Amino acid sequence: MELPRTTGIDLPPPGESELLGRLLSLYEEEARVYTRVLELSQRQGEAVRQGAPFSEIRRLLEQKRGCLDLIARLERGEVGSKREWESRRAAMSPGGRARLRAALDRVGGLIEGIIACEEANDRELFAATGVS
């Protein structure tokens, strides 16, 4: 039985696995934190609709701010990896690029969900306070 032959095209470039691993880990953690932000945003909207005290809404806002601060720290920690990927992405394997694109799409979808929820929250808050 003859083993399949591989070519240089089949193999990922040197260092791709480590770089891809760091970035996928970053975006997995960001997705986890953005999921939490979305949950907090949804709770905030419910609190406004139920006429919760402002102190409860402020607590939710502070929790969201803490999550967003964590994302900023995560991003700062991987600036070098992101720059390296940007400079090397054309040479990276199609599979690696696809995995990173899927991770970014997931994070982007969560961000879009948060934005939509926050816009709805703003409308609820304006309606509840009579501000237009």
Protein Blocks (a to p, Z undefined) as FASTA:
>chain_A
ZZddddfklpccehklmmmmmmmmmmmmmmmmmmmmmmmmmmmmmmmmnopafklmmmmm
mmmmmmmmmmmmmmmmmmmmmmmmmmmmmmpcfklmmmmmmmmmmmmmmmmmmmmmmmmm
mmmmmmmnopZZ
